[in-house]
């Protein structure tokens, strides 16, 4: 059976995705609690950093108007136009995010060169890696900014800011294992209260200085740069904090759909943010002493404590969205072959996307708490926060250019001006933050480079491993282990058979050899045997191991290959089943990069094709590789081989990852040199 194309996997027009069901209003409400947590909590620190941060500008009427003008037009151009109108149109069957964007670019060599595809792929990988840095910075920055509100009540609260933030972060990561299904239902109403509070606070302070709305004029932004020069350019690194979370709008699109996200932005979020930013500006003009924390200074002192409580909840919600995003992109990376298998726990029976990855959760918790202890205050983290976000913005625009030219077939005279317009802003923000590299911006890049190297090492290592297996370069470990393609180990072979295998070792032993020459001399026993293999070309190497040691075959033999496609979810035509004859079947199971394969479910689903595999009489045969580092082969640097070997040893066993009952598994190993 031929491979299915992406078109074969498309849904019927009236077949809505599970995450898009419901009215636009209901989905828009839910989106408030997931998508807008990050950008919605920016008023806590964005304006403060412009006038009280490390690279603060002098407080004056002209500068306040200039900063507010930059903020409102940044939100308009980057969020409203770039993300909500253009980038969100580039969805992969409803899903967004860097991997989804990359999957839209055609792989046909006639449409895009291999070199260009590699460069774009590297950009997408770097963008995905930066999300890990962002996933560590965002919870720390957001929660720390909220807790710092206590210092408005009393300066002695400064002594408890760091330990209290660490405690909140610890519990934030601790509760991840329980899932967010139940608590997530109240996120939306809480964020409505949050955005309503932002609006009310803004309006109250704007009434004291209504002329603040003059800052809507972009001339103030231009004059700001003319008057402040280099210092004004540096302030862009703080202004960009107003638009942090823009990537989340696109990455989380799959949960709610484009229209609900657009609806909630234009009706609730955007107006609330503008009102609050302008309210803070009006406050600074009427009370310059509020510059140390303009957000909390908008309230009377007796309301600061309740506001700290509400802000902390809002920042926890913002952090939750990004933590979930890191879990999601980790699973995508595993499915697409960039990361080793990890233990993935589904925390909801109803929602496929709600997952928990213990190892990633622990690493993020340790990193977040360490950052709080090292940096101690949100102002010190601002540079680190902005650099990760702006780098992602640049990479998104870059990959988006190849989507609209290669996938959408836009002519260059349309594509270049649009993307160049976006990059003018993206690169300006990035350059301003790059100047703060040594002020903390190095930290998210260090995390991103670490993750990127891990991805590349795993991808290259698996490719090299596959080449060695195909080339038949595995060695005998002893009585219990044999070579994947060693003809002598079959004990049934002839010189002619040896020649046949040597000529076909890219595909393994041909099926006709098995059926015509080996099968007649092999004893058949009752039951079903499932042999998992990367490819369905020829006989899986694991079966050769089985024949060597047991010299029997089950009455029903299934060759199973699981293939991950460049689509989020495969809902139709999930299985390709081919009956070979003599009780042999081939199954190709197709999964999207947002799904986790379940082998017993695949076998049950295959029953509709005529298979009858009772769970109690089905045995699963898996291969286990023991990797040996060869000093001779120079395909990978030695240190990369060491890292790859370590990851391979510590990857989650295939039995657990594919949900195969441990009592029904037989593992056969082979030693492979790389």
C-alpha positions as CSV (number, residue, x, y, z in Angstrom):
1,X,0.0,0.0,0.0
2,X,1.4,3.4,-0.9
3,X,2.0,6.1,1.7
4,X,-0.9,8.4,2.4
5,X,-0.5,12.0,1.5
6,X,-1.4,14.9,3.8
7,X,-4.5,15.4,1.7
8,X,-5.7,11.9,2.5
9,X,-5.5,12.7,6.1
10,X,-7.6,15.9,6.0
11,X,-10.8,16.1,7.9
12,X,-14.2,16.5,6.3
13,X,-15.1,20.2,6.1
14,X,-17.8,19.7,8.7
15,X,-15.6,17.6,11.0
16,X,-14.5,20.1,13.6
17,X,-11.4,19.5,15.7
18,X,-12.1,18.6,19.3
19,X,-10.5,21.7,20.6
20,X,-12.6,24.0,18.4
21,X,-16.0,22.8,19.5
22,X,-18.2,25.3,21.2
23,X,-19.3,28.9,20.6
24,X,-16.7,31.6,19.9
25,X,-17.7,33.4,23.1
26,X,-17.1,30.3,25.3
27,X,-13.8,29.5,23.7
28,X,-12.8,33.1,23.9
29,X,-13.4,33.0,27.7
30,X,-11.3,29.8,28.0
31,X,-8.6,31.4,25.9
32,X,-8.3,34.2,28.5
33,X,-7.1,31.7,31.1
34,X,-4.5,30.0,28.9
35,X,-3.3,32.2,26.0
36,X,-3.2,35.7,27.5
37,X,-1.7,35.0,30.9
38,X,1.8,36.1,29.8
39,X,1.0,39.2,27.9
40,X,-1.8,40.0,30.4
41,X,0.6,40.3,33.3
42,X,3.1,42.5,31.5
43,X,1.7,45.7,33.1
44,X,3.3,44.5,36.4
45,X,6.8,45.4,35.1
46,X,6.8,46.8,31.5
47,X,6.4,50.5,32.3
48,X,8.4,50.3,35.5
49,X,11.4,48.9,33.6
50,X,11.4,51.9,31.2
51,X,11.7,54.4,34.0
52,X,13.2,52.5,36.9
53,X,15.1,49.6,35.4
54,X,18.8,49.0,34.7
55,X,18.7,51.2,31.6
56,X,16.0,53.6,32.7
57,X,15.2,56.8,30.9
58,X,14.6,60.1,32.7
59,X,11.0,60.6,33.8
60,X,9.5,63.5,31.9
61,X,6.3,64.3,30.1
62,X,7.9,63.8,26.6
63,X,9.5,60.5,27.6
64,X,6.2,59.2,29.2
65,X,4.3,60.1,26.0
66,X,7.1,58.5,23.9
67,X,7.1,55.2,25.8
68,X,3.3,54.9,25.8
69,X,3.3,55.6,22.0
70,X,5.9,52.9,21.5
71,X,3.9,50.5,23.7
72,X,0.6,51.0,21.9
73,X,2.1,50.8,18.4
74,X,4.2,47.8,19.3
75,X,1.0,46.0,20.4
76,X,-0.8,47.1,17.3
77,X,1.9,46.1,14.7
78,X,3.4,43.0,16.3
79,X,0.4,41.5,18.0
80,X,-2.6,42.7,16.1
81,X,-1.1,42.7,12.6
82,X,1.8,40.3,12.6
83,X,0.5,37.5,14.8
84,X,-3.3,37.8,14.8
85,X,-3.8,38.7,11.2
86,X,-1.0,37.0,9.3
87,X,1.0,34.4,11.3
88,X,-2.0,32.7,12.8
89,X,-3.2,32.0,9.2
90,X,-0.2,29.6,9.0
91,X,-1.7,26.8,11.0
92,X,-1.0,23.1,10.6
93,X,-4.6,21.7,10.7
94,X,-5.5,24.0,13.5
95,X,-2.2,23.8,15.4
96,X,0.4,26.6,15.8
97,X,3.9,26.9,17.1
98,X,7.4,26.7,15.6
99,X,7.3,22.9,14.7
100,X,3.9,23.3,13.2
101,X,5.2,26.3,11.1
102,X,8.2,24.2,9.9
103,X,5.9,21.3,8.9
104,X,4.1,23.6,6.5
105,X,7.2,24.1,4.4
106,X,7.2,21.5,1.5
107,X,10.0,18.9,1.5
108,X,9.9,18.4,-2.3
109,X,13.4,19.2,-3.7
110,X,11.8,20.8,-6.8
111,X,10.1,23.4,-4.5
112,X,12.9,24.1,-2.0
113,X,16.6,23.1,-2.0
114,X,17.9,20.8,0.6
115,X,20.3,23.5,1.9
116,X,17.5,26.0,2.3
117,X,15.3,23.4,4.1
118,X,18.2,22.7,6.5
119,X,18.7,26.4,7.3
120,X,15.0,26.9,7.9
121,X,14.9,23.7,9.9
122,X,17.8,25.0,12.1
123,X,16.0,28.3,12.6
124,X,12.8,26.4,13.7
125,X,14.9,24.2,16.1
126,X,16.5,27.3,17.6
127,X,13.1,28.9,18.0
128,X,11.8,25.8,19.7
129,X,14.9,25.7,21.9
130,X,14.4,29.3,23.0
131,X,11.0,28.3,24.3
132,X,12.7,26.3,27.0
133,X,14.6,29.4,28.0
134,X,11.4,31.4,28.0
135,X,9.7,28.6,30.0
136,X,12.2,29.2,32.8
137,X,12.3,33.0,32.7
138,X,8.6,33.6,32.4
139,X,7.4,31.9,35.7
140,X,10.3,33.5,37.6
141,X,9.8,37.0,36.2
142,X,6.1,37.0,36.5
143,X,5.8,35.6,40.0
144,X,8.7,37.7,41.3
145,X,7.1,40.9,39.9
146,X,3.8,40.1,41.6
147,X,5.4,39.4,45.0
148,X,7.4,42.6,44.8
149,X,4.2,44.4,45.3
150,X,4.5,43.7,49.0
151,X,7.4,46.2,49.0
152,X,4.9,49.0,48.3
153,X,3.2,48.3,51.6
154,X,6.5,48.1,53.6
155,X,10.1,48.1,52.6
156,X,10.8,45.3,55.1
157,X,8.9,43.0,52.8
158,X,12.0,43.0,50.6
159,X,13.6,40.4,52.9
160,X,10.8,37.9,52.2
161,X,10.4,38.5,48.4
162,X,12.9,35.9,47.3
163,X,12.0,33.1,49.7
164,X,8.2,33.6,49.1
165,X,8.7,33.5,45.4
166,X,10.7,30.3,45.7
167,X,7.9,28.7,47.7
168,X,5.3,29.8,45.2
169,X,7.4,28.4,42.3
170,X,7.9,25.1,44.1
171,X,4.2,24.6,44.6
172,X,3.5,25.7,41.0
173,X,5.7,22.9,39.7
174,X,4.7,20.4,42.4
175,X,1.0,20.6,41.4
176,X,1.8,19.9,37.7
177,X,1.5,16.1,38.3
178,X,-2.1,16.5,39.2
179,X,-3.0,18.1,35.9
180,X,-4.8,21.3,35.2
181,X,-8.1,20.0,34.0
182,X,-10.1,21.0,37.1
183,X,-8.3,24.1,38.1
184,X,-8.2,25.2,34.4
185,X,-11.9,25.8,34.4
186,X,-11.6,28.8,36.8
187,X,-8.6,30.3,34.9
188,X,-10.9,32.1,32.5
189,X,-13.1,33.9,35.1
190,X,-10.0,34.8,37.1
191,X,-8.4,36.4,34.1
192,X,-11.7,38.3,33.3
193,X,-11.4,39.7,36.9
194,X,-7.8,40.5,36.2
195,X,-8.3,42.3,32.9
196,X,-11.4,44.1,34.4
197,X,-9.2,45.3,37.3
198,X,-6.5,46.5,34.8
199,X,-9.2,48.5,33.0
200,X,-10.7,50.1,36.1
201,X,-7.3,51.1,37.5
202,X,-6.3,52.6,34.2
203,X,-9.6,54.6,33.8
204,X,-9.3,56.0,37.4
205,X,-5.9,57.3,36.8
206,X,-6.5,58.5,33.2
207,X,-9.3,60.7,34.6
208,X,-6.7,62.6,36.5
209,X,-4.8,63.4,33.2
210,X,-7.1,62.8,30.2
211,X,-4.5,64.4,27.9
212,X,-2.5,61.2,28.1
213,X,-4.4,59.8,25.1
214,X,-2.4,62.2,22.9
215,X,0.3,59.5,23.1
216,X,-1.8,57.5,20.6
217,X,-0.1,59.7,18.0
218,X,2.9,57.8,16.6
219,X,4.8,61.1,16.3
220,X,5.6,60.9,20.0
221,X,7.4,57.6,19.4
222,X,9.5,59.2,16.6
223,X,10.3,62.3,18.7
224,X,11.3,60.0,21.5
225,X,14.1,58.5,19.5
226,X,15.1,61.9,18.1
227,X,15.5,63.4,21.6
228,X,17.0,60.4,23.4
229,X,19.2,58.8,20.7
230,X,21.1,55.8,21.8
231,X,19.4,55.8,25.2
232,X,16.0,55.8,23.5
233,X,17.1,52.8,21.4
234,X,18.0,50.9,24.6
235,X,14.5,51.6,26.0
236,X,13.1,49.4,23.2
237,X,14.5,46.5,25.3
238,X,12.1,47.4,28.0
239,X,9.2,48.4,25.8
240,X,9.3,44.9,24.3
241,X,8.1,43.6,27.6
242,X,4.6,44.9,26.6
243,X,4.4,42.3,23.9
244,X,6.0,39.3,25.6
245,X,3.5,36.5,25.2
246,X,2.9,37.2,21.5
247,X,4.3,33.8,20.6
248,X,1.9,32.1,23.0
249,X,-1.0,33.4,20.9
250,X,0.2,31.4,18.0
251,X,1.6,28.4,19.9
252,X,-1.7,27.9,21.8
253,X,-3.9,28.4,18.8
254,X,-4.6,24.7,18.5
255,X,-6.5,24.7,21.9
256,X,-9.1,27.2,20.9
257,X,-8.9,28.2,17.3
258,X,-8.0,31.5,15.6
259,X,-11.4,33.3,15.8
260,X,-11.9,32.9,19.6
261,X,-8.3,34.2,20.3
262,X,-8.9,37.1,18.0
263,X,-12.2,37.9,19.6
264,X,-10.9,37.9,23.1
265,X,-7.9,40.0,22.1
266,X,-9.8,42.8,20.4
267,X,-12.8,42.9,22.9
268,X,-11.1,42.4,26.2
269,X,-7.3,42.1,26.3
270,X,-6.1,44.8,24.0
271,X,-8.4,47.6,25.4
272,X,-7.5,46.5,29.0
273,X,-3.8,46.7,28.4
274,X,-4.0,50.1,26.6
275,X,-6.1,51.5,29.4
276,X,-3.7,50.3,32.1
277,X,-0.5,51.4,30.4
278,X,-2.0,54.8,29.8
279,X,-3.2,54.9,33.4
280,X,0.3,54.2,34.6
281,X,1.6,57.0,32.4
282,X,-1.0,59.4,33.8
283,X,0.0,58.4,37.3
284,X,3.7,59.0,36.7
285,X,2.9,62.5,35.4
286,X,0.8,63.4,38.4
287,X,3.0,61.6,41.0
288,X,6.6,61.1,40.0
289,X,7.4,59.3,43.3
290,X,5.4,56.3,42.0
291,X,8.2,55.5,39.5
292,X,9.6,52.7,41.7
293,X,6.4,50.6,41.1
294,X,3.8,52.4,39.1
295,X,1.4,49.4,38.8
296,X,0.9,48.9,42.6
297,X,1.1,52.7,43.2
298,X,-2.2,53.0,41.2
299,X,-4.0,51.5,44.3
300,X,-4.5,52.8,47.8
301,X,-2.3,51.0,50.3
302,X,-5.2,49.0,51.8
303,X,-5.9,47.4,48.4
304,X,-2.3,46.5,47.6
305,X,-2.3,43.2,49.5
306,X,-5.5,41.9,47.8
307,X,-4.0,43.1,44.5
308,X,-0.7,41.2,45.2
309,X,-2.8,38.1,45.8
310,X,-4.8,38.5,42.5
311,X,-1.6,39.4,40.6
312,X,0.1,36.3,42.0
313,X,-2.7,34.1,40.8
314,X,-2.6,35.8,37.4
315,X,1.1,35.2,37.1
316,X,0.7,31.6,38.1
317,X,-1.8,31.2,35.3
318,X,0.6,32.9,32.9
319,X,3.4,30.5,34.1
320,X,1.1,27.5,33.8
321,X,0.5,28.3,30.1
322,X,4.2,28.4,29.3
323,X,5.0,25.3,31.3
324,X,2.3,23.4,29.4
325,X,3.8,24.8,26.2
326,X,7.2,23.3,27.1
327,X,5.6,19.9,27.8
328,X,3.8,20.1,24.5
329,X,6.9,21.1,22.4
330,X,8.9,18.4,24.2
331,X,6.4,15.7,23.1
332,X,6.5,17.2,19.5
333,X,10.3,17.0,19.6
334,X,10.2,13.3,20.7
335,X,7.7,12.4,17.9
336,X,9.7,14.2,15.3
337,X,12.9,12.5,16.3
338,X,14.7,15.4,18.0
339,X,14.6,14.2,21.6
340,X,14.9,10.8,23.3
341,X,11.8,9.1,24.7
342,X,10.7,10.5,28.0
343,X,8.0,9.5,30.5
344,X,4.8,11.3,29.4
345,X,1.8,11.2,31.7
346,X,-1.6,12.1,30.5
347,X,-3.4,14.1,33.2
348,X,-6.8,14.2,31.5
349,X,-8.9,11.4,30.0
350,X,-10.9,13.9,27.9
351,X,-8.2,16.2,26.6
352,X,-5.2,14.7,24.6
353,X,-3.1,17.8,25.0
354,X,-3.0,17.8,28.8
355,X,0.3,16.1,29.6
356,X,2.9,16.1,32.3
357,X,6.6,15.2,31.8
358,X,8.2,14.6,35.3
359,X,11.9,15.0,34.2
360,X,11.3,18.3,32.3
361,X,9.2,19.6,35.2
362,X,12.0,18.9,37.8
363,X,14.6,20.5,35.6
364,X,12.4,23.6,35.1
365,X,11.7,23.9,38.8
366,X,15.3,23.7,39.8
367,X,16.3,26.3,37.1
368,X,13.5,28.7,38.2
369,X,14.3,28.6,41.8
370,X,18.1,29.0,41.0
371,X,17.3,32.1,38.9
372,X,15.4,33.7,41.7
373,X,18.2,33.1,44.2
374,X,20.8,34.5,41.7
375,X,19.0,37.5,40.2
376,X,16.9,38.4,43.3
377,X,14.7,41.1,41.6
378,X,12.6,41.3,38.5
379,X,14.6,44.3,37.1
380,X,17.7,42.1,36.9
381,X,15.6,39.5,34.9
382,X,14.1,42.0,32.4
383,X,17.1,41.8,30.0
384,X,17.1,38.0,30.1
385,X,13.3,37.9,29.5
386,X,13.3,40.3,26.5
387,X,16.2,38.7,24.6
388,X,14.6,35.3,24.5
389,X,11.3,36.7,23.3
390,X,12.7,38.9,20.6
391,X,14.9,36.2,19.2
392,X,11.8,34.0,18.9
393,X,10.0,36.9,17.1
394,X,12.8,37.2,14.5
395,X,12.9,33.4,13.9
396,X,9.1,33.2,13.5
397,X,9.2,36.0,10.8
398,X,12.0,34.2,9.0
399,X,10.3,30.8,8.9
400,X,7.0,32.5,8.1
401,X,8.6,34.0,4.9
402,X,9.4,30.5,3.6
403,X,5.9,29.4,4.4
404,X,4.2,32.1,2.4
405,X,6.7,31.8,-0.5
406,X,7.1,28.0,-0.7
407,X,3.7,26.7,0.6
408,X,1.3,29.6,-0.2
409,X,3.1,30.5,-3.4
410,X,3.2,34.2,-2.7
411,X,5.3,36.1,-5.3
412,X,8.4,37.8,-3.9
413,X,7.1,41.3,-4.6
414,X,4.3,40.6,-2.0
415,X,6.2,38.5,0.5
416,X,9.4,40.6,0.9
417,X,7.8,43.9,1.8
418,X,5.5,42.2,4.3
419,X,8.2,40.2,6.1
420,X,10.7,43.1,5.9
421,X,8.1,45.3,7.6
422,X,7.8,42.8,10.4
423,X,11.6,42.3,10.7
424,X,12.2,46.1,11.0
425,X,10.4,45.9,14.4
426,X,11.6,42.4,15.3
427,X,15.3,43.1,14.7
428,X,15.1,46.5,16.4
429,X,13.7,44.9,19.6
430,X,16.3,42.1,19.3
431,X,19.2,44.5,18.8
432,X,18.1,46.6,21.8
433,X,18.0,43.5,24.0
434,X,21.2,42.1,22.6
435,X,23.0,45.1,24.0
436,X,21.9,43.8,27.4
437,X,23.4,40.4,26.8
438,X,25.7,40.5,29.8
439,X,23.0,42.0,32.0
440,X,21.2,38.6,32.0
441,X,20.4,38.0,28.4
442,X,23.0,35.3,28.2
443,X,21.0,33.0,30.5
444,X,18.1,32.1,28.1
445,X,20.5,31.7,25.2
446,X,22.6,29.4,27.3
447,X,19.6,27.2,27.9
448,X,18.6,27.4,24.2
449,X,22.0,26.4,23.0
450,X,22.1,23.5,25.5
451,X,18.7,22.3,24.3
452,X,19.6,22.8,20.6
453,X,22.7,20.8,21.0
454,X,20.7,18.0,22.7
455,X,18.3,18.0,19.7
456,X,21.0,17.9,17.1
457,X,23.0,15.2,18.9
458,X,20.0,13.0,19.2
459,X,18.9,13.5,15.6
460,X,22.4,12.9,14.2
461,X,23.0,9.9,16.6
462,X,19.8,8.2,15.5
463,X,20.6,8.7,11.9
464,X,24.1,7.2,12.4
465,X,22.6,4.3,14.4
466,X,20.1,3.6,11.5
467,X,23.0,3.6,9.0
468,X,25.0,1.1,11.1
469,X,22.0,-1.2,11.5
470,X,21.3,-1.1,7.8
471,X,24.9,-1.8,7.0
472,X,24.8,-4.8,9.3
473,X,27.7,-3.6,11.5
474,X,26.4,-4.9,14.8
475,X,28.4,-7.3,16.8
476,X,27.6,-10.4,18.9
477,X,27.4,-9.7,22.6
478,X,27.3,-13.3,23.5
479,X,24.9,-16.3,23.5
480,X,21.9,-14.0,24.1
481,X,22.6,-11.4,21.5
482,X,23.2,-11.5,17.7
483,X,23.8,-9.2,14.8
484,X,20.8,-7.6,13.2
485,X,21.5,-8.8,9.7
486,X,24.1,-11.6,10.3
487,X,23.3,-14.3,7.9
488,X,25.3,-17.0,9.7
489,X,23.2,-16.5,12.8
490,X,20.1,-17.8,11.0
491,X,21.5,-21.3,10.8
492,X,19.2,-21.9,7.8
493,X,21.2,-19.9,5.3
494,X,23.2,-20.8,2.2
495,X,25.8,-19.0,0.2
496,X,23.0,-17.8,-2.2
497,X,21.0,-16.5,0.7
498,X,24.1,-14.7,2.1
499,X,24.6,-13.0,-1.3
500,X,20.9,-12.0,-1.4
501,X,21.1,-10.4,2.0
502,X,24.4,-8.6,1.2
503,X,22.7,-7.1,-1.8
504,X,19.7,-6.1,0.1
505,X,21.0,-5.0,3.5
506,X,19.5,-1.6,3.1
507,X,16.1,-3.1,3.3
508,X,16.9,-6.2,5.4
509,X,16.2,-9.8,4.4
510,X,13.5,-9.8,1.6
511,X,10.1,-11.2,2.6
512,X,10.1,-13.7,-0.3
513,X,13.2,-15.4,1.2
514,X,11.5,-15.7,4.5
515,X,8.2,-17.1,3.0
516,X,9.8,-19.3,0.4
517,X,13.0,-20.7,2.0
518,X,12.9,-20.2,5.8
519,X,9.2,-20.5,6.6
520,X,8.8,-24.1,5.4
521,X,11.4,-25.4,7.8
522,X,10.2,-23.3,10.8
523,X,7.8,-24.7,13.4
524,X,4.6,-22.6,14.0
525,X,3.1,-22.2,17.4
526,X,-0.3,-20.7,18.5
527,X,-0.7,-17.1,19.3
528,X,0.3,-13.7,17.8
529,X,3.8,-12.2,17.6
530,X,4.2,-8.4,17.0
531,X,7.6,-7.4,15.7
532,X,8.3,-3.6,15.9
533,X,10.5,-2.1,13.2
534,X,11.4,1.3,11.9
535,X,10.7,0.3,8.4
536,X,8.4,-2.3,6.7
537,X,11.0,-2.9,4.0
538,X,12.1,-6.5,4.4
539,X,12.1,-8.5,7.7
540,X,12.6,-6.6,11.0
541,X,16.0,-7.4,12.5
542,X,14.3,-8.4,15.7
543,X,12.6,-11.4,13.9
544,X,16.0,-12.6,12.8
545,X,17.1,-12.6,16.5
546,X,14.0,-14.5,17.4
547,X,14.6,-17.2,14.7
548,X,18.2,-17.6,15.8
549,X,17.3,-18.4,19.4
550,X,13.9,-19.9,19.3
551,X,13.6,-21.3,15.7
552,X,9.8,-21.0,15.9
553,X,7.2,-18.6,14.6
554,X,3.7,-17.8,15.9
555,X,0.7,-18.6,13.7
556,X,0.0,-14.9,13.3
557,X,2.9,-12.6,12.8
558,X,2.6,-8.8,12.6
559,X,5.3,-6.4,11.4
560,X,4.5,-3.0,13.0
561,X,6.0,0.3,12.0
562,X,5.0,3.6,13.6
563,X,5.4,6.7,11.6
564,X,5.1,10.3,12.8
565,X,3.7,12.7,10.2
566,X,4.1,16.5,9.9
567,X,0.5,17.0,11.1
568,X,-0.6,17.5,14.7
569,X,-3.2,14.7,14.8
570,X,-4.2,11.9,12.4
571,X,-7.9,11.3,12.8
572,X,-8.7,9.3,9.7
573,X,-6.9,6.5,7.8
574,X,-4.7,6.0,10.9
575,X,-3.7,2.4,9.9
576,X,-2.4,0.8,6.8
577,X,-2.8,-3.0,7.0
578,X,-1.4,-5.3,4.4
579,X,-2.0,-9.1,4.4
580,X,1.1,-10.9,3.1
581,X,-0.2,-14.4,3.4
582,X,0.8,-17.4,5.6
583,X,-0.5,-15.5,8.7
584,X,1.8,-12.5,8.1
585,X,0.6,-8.9,8.3
586,X,2.2,-5.5,7.9
587,X,0.8,-2.6,9.8
588,X,1.9,1.0,9.4
589,X,0.4,3.2,12.1
590,X,0.3,6.9,11.4
591,X,0.5,9.4,14.2
592,X,0.7,13.2,14.4
593,X,3.4,15.1,16.3
594,X,0.9,16.0,19.0
595,X,0.0,12.3,19.7
596,X,1.7,9.5,21.8
597,X,1.5,6.1,20.1
598,X,-0.2,3.2,22.0
599,X,0.7,-0.2,20.6
600,X,-2.1,-2.3,22.2
601,X,-4.6,0.3,20.9
602,X,-3.1,-0.1,17.4
603,X,-3.5,-3.9,17.5
604,X,-7.1,-3.6,18.7
605,X,-7.9,-1.1,16.0
606,X,-6.4,-3.5,13.4
607,X,-9.1,-6.1,14.2
608,X,-11.4,-4.3,11.8
609,X,-9.0,-5.4,9.0
610,X,-9.4,-9.0,9.9
611,X,-6.7,-9.5,12.5
612,X,-7.7,-11.5,15.6
613,X,-5.0,-10.8,18.2
614,X,-6.2,-11.7,21.7
615,X,-4.3,-9.7,24.3
616,X,-3.6,-12.7,26.5
617,X,-1.9,-14.6,23.6
618,X,0.0,-11.7,22.0
619,X,3.7,-11.3,22.5
620,X,5.6,-8.2,21.5
621,X,9.2,-8.5,20.3
622,X,11.4,-5.4,20.7
623,X,15.0,-4.7,19.9
624,X,17.3,-3.2,22.5
625,X,20.5,-1.5,21.2
626,X,23.7,-1.4,23.2
627,X,25.8,1.4,21.7
628,X,29.6,1.1,21.6
629,X,31.7,4.2,20.7
630,X,34.1,3.4,17.9
631,X,37.4,5.4,17.9
632,X,37.7,4.7,14.2
633,X,34.5,6.1,12.7
634,X,34.6,9.9,12.6
635,X,31.0,10.5,11.6
636,X,30.4,12.3,14.9
637,X,32.8,13.9,17.4
638,X,33.6,11.7,20.3
639,X,32.0,14.0,22.9
640,X,28.8,14.0,20.9
641,X,28.9,10.2,20.8
642,X,29.3,10.1,24.6
643,X,26.3,12.4,25.1
644,X,24.2,10.4,22.6
645,X,25.1,7.1,24.3
646,X,24.2,8.6,27.7
647,X,20.8,9.8,26.4
648,X,20.1,6.4,24.8
649,X,20.8,4.5,28.0
650,X,18.5,6.9,30.0
651,X,15.7,7.2,27.5
652,X,12.4,5.8,28.6
653,X,12.1,2.1,27.5
654,X,10.0,1.5,24.4
655,X,7.8,-0.8,26.5
656,X,6.6,2.1,28.7
657,X,6.6,4.7,26.0
658,X,4.4,2.7,23.7
659,X,2.2,1.4,26.6
660,X,3.0,-2.2,25.9
661,X,2.2,-4.6,28.8
662,X,5.6,-5.5,30.4
663,X,4.5,-9.1,30.9
664,X,3.9,-9.6,27.2
665,X,7.3,-8.3,26.0
666,X,10.4,-10.1,24.8
667,X,13.5,-7.9,24.2
668,X,16.4,-9.0,22.0
669,X,19.5,-6.9,22.0
670,X,22.4,-6.1,19.6
671,X,25.7,-4.2,20.0
672,X,26.2,-1.4,17.5
673,X,29.3,0.7,16.9
674,X,29.0,4.3,16.1
